[in-house]
């Protein structure tokens, strides 16, 4: 999985606040997207 540095940084900061590993937090967020049937907005500025 390719994640940009700013995305990883965002989750690392949040994970430190919550006291959980950032990979677990990313997984929880993705799982929440699935359970809420959240769809991606392809109009977002995509950077690879």
N, C-alpha and C positions, 0 to 999 in steps of 0.2 A: 504494500500500500504506500503510495507516495503522498506525503503530507508536507506542505510548505512550512518553513521555519516559524513563520508568524502563527500558524495554526498550532504547531507543537508548543510554542511558547505560551499561547493562550491557555491551553489545557494544562501545561506544567504549573502555571501560576495558580489556576483554579484548584488543581490537585493538591498543591502545597497548602492552600487555605483549608481544604477539606480533610487533609491527612490521608489521602489515598494515592496509589500509583497513577500517573497520568494516563498510562495505557488502559487501565481499568475505567478511568473516567471517560475516555474516548469511547470505549465499548458501551458503557452505560448510556452515553448520549446517543449513539447509533441505535441502541436497543429502544430508546425512547422514541426516536424517529420512526422506527418500525411500528411500535405499538400505537403511535398517533397517526400513522399513515401519512406522515409528512413527506411532501414532494419537494425536490430541489428546484430552485429558481434559476433556470439556465441563463437568465439575464444578468446574473452576477458576473463580475469581471473575473474571468478564469485565467489563472497563471499556472503554468506547469513547472 
